[in-house]
Amino acid sequence: MEGLQDLLIDTFIDRIQSGDDTPALLNAARQLLKDNNISAAVTKGSPLDSLVNILPFDDPTDQVVNE
């Protein structure tokens, strides 16, 4: 199973970096991260902070930590 997961992750990376991604592929990559409890901390001024600030919705349950 580990080999299959590694192959899948390598495929996601290759396709995203090459620009050969699709909404479905990006969603599958997002779901893989979520299923494996991978999260990211948002720090002020980071690319993730910029993305959060331009999204057209707010989730009052989200916790943003500014460091």
N, C-alpha and C positions, 0 to 999 in steps of 0.2 A: 504494500500500500504506500509506503514511504516513497518508493521510486516513482510511482504513478503521480503522487502529489508533487514531487520535485519536477517531473516532466510538465505537468500542468502549469506550475508556477513559471517555469522557464518559457513556456509558450506564451503566457500572459505578458511577461516582460518583453519578449522579442516582438510581439505584435503591437504592444503599446508604444515601445520605443521606435518602431519602424513607421508608425502612423497608420498601420493596417488594422486599427481597432474599430469596433462597432459598439453601439450602445449595449448590445447584448453581451459582448465580451467584457466591457467595463463593468457591467452589472454582475457578471459571473465572478470577476476578480474581487469586486467589493464584497460579494457574498462569501467568498472563500476567506477573506480577511475577517469578516464578522463571525463566521462559523468557528474560526480559530481564536476568537477573542483578541484580535489584534486591534488596538486603538491608537490614537495619536493625541498628544497634548497640543492644544492651540496656544502658541506664544505670540504675544503682540509683535506685529511687523513681519511675521512669517508668511510664506506663501499660503499656508492653510488658513491663517487669519484673514488674508485677503479674499480667499474663496468664501469663507463664512460671511464676510461683510457684504458680498455682492449677491448672495443667494436671496431669493425673493420671499423668504418665510422665516419665521422665528418659532422655535420650540421652547416653551418656557421650562421644560424639564432638562434641557441641555445645560451642562455646566462648563463654562469657559474660564480657564485659569490663565490670567495674564501674569507672566513672570518677568 
